[in-house]
Amino acid sequence: MAENKTQPTRQSVSAFINAIEDKQKRSDCKKVAAMMRAATGSRAKMWGASIVGFGRYHYKYASGREGEFMITGFSPRAQSLTLYIMPGFKEFEPLMKKLGKFKTGKSCLYIKRLSDVDENVLQRLIAGSVKRMQKIYPAGQS
């Protein structure tokens, strides 16, 4: 069975964040990292070359495929800061209405800059998503 392409690495999270050329994006990433650390109680780890992840959970599908992945994380992409809200957004609709300017994918929240969203609402969204993941996957977290 194939492994996930995105795996934790030994790359330095601090070096990765400090190497972000855009000063505002670097500052935004530091703030998001602090929110995610507070929500998970976990230190950041690099997942692949460009994703900063927090916590982890073990999953197993009916097909038999299983693995581990981060509970939450982010990546400073060229077009936007991508936050990984793993359970998706459906149950967080009331918060999403208050968040501000953003786009979403299945479990990705795309924001241009942190000033486009309400940081308190974002922090509540991150914390809520982490609690949801911990409820769905209570065993195998680290």
N, C-alpha and C positions, 0 to 999 in steps of 0.2 A: 504494500500500500504506500502511495506517495506521501511524503511529508509536506507540511506547509512550506511555502517558499519563504515566508517571513518568520524568521527565528530570532531569538535573543542573541545579541553579540556582546563582546567585551569592549566595544567602542565606548569612549568616554562621552557621556551625555553632556557634561559641562563643555567639553571641547566642541562638540557638535553645535550646541546652542551659541556658544561664544564665536563660532565661525560664521554665523549668519551675518551677511554683510549689511543688510538693511537694519538700521538702528531700531526703528519702531517695531519691526517684526521680531527682532531679537528680544526686545523688552516685553512684547506681547507673549512670546513663548515662555519667558521666565515667569510671568504672572499665571499663565495657564498651567505650567508645571507645578507651581505652588498650589493651585486649586486641586489638581489631580492627586498630588501627594497627600493633601489634607483629606480628600475623599476616600482614598484607598489605604492610607497609612503605610504605603509602600514607597520605596525609593525607585527612582526612574531607571529604566534600562533601555538601551537601544534595541529595537527590533528591526533587523535589516539595517540598511545604510542610512535611512532617513525618517524613521518613526521612533518617537520617544513614547515608551509604554510604561504603564503602572499596573502592578498586580498581575495575576495570571489566574486562569481557570482551565480546568480539564473538561473537554467535551467528548462525547461519543454519540455518533449518529446511528440510526437504525441500520444503516448499511454496514456498520462495523468500523467505519473510519473514525479515528479518534486522534486527539492531539491536545496541545496547549496553546493558549493565546492570551494576549493582554486583556485586562478588564476594561481599561480605557487608555487613551493615548492621543497623541497629536503629531502632525507633520507640517513643517513650514514649507508649503508648496509655492511655486512661482506665482500662481494666480490667487491663492488664498491660504489661510491658515486652516488646515483640516483637522477637526477633532473627531475622534472615534467614540461614538456613543453606541456601544455594542448592542443594547436591546432595541435600538431604533427609537422612533419618536412618537408613536401612536399614543402611548399612555402618558406622554408629557405634553399633550396639546395645550393645556392651560398655560404652562410655562412658555411654550413656543410662541404663543400669542403676545407675550410680554417681552420676548428676548430682544427684538430689534431687527436689524438688517442681516439676512443670512440666506443661504440655500442649503438644501439637504439632499442626500442620497439615501440609500437603504439604512446605513448606520453612520454616515458621514455628515458632519455639520461643517459647512464652508462659510468662513467669515473673512472679509478683506482685512479688517483690523479690529482689534478688541474694542476700540472706541465706537464701533458700529452697533455694539450690543450692550445690554445692561449686564455688568459684571456680576452683580448679586444674583440675577436670574440664571446666568450661565453657571455660576457656582452651584446653585440649587439643582440645575439640570445634571451637571456632572455627578453630584452626590447622589441624586435619585437614580441615575443610571447604574452607578456602582452598587448601590443597595439592591437594585433589581437583579443585577448579574450575580451578586452573592446569594440571593434567594434562589435563583434558577440553578446555580452551580455551587451548592454549599460545600462540597468536598473537592479536594484537589487544588485548592487555592494556595498560593504562596506569595 
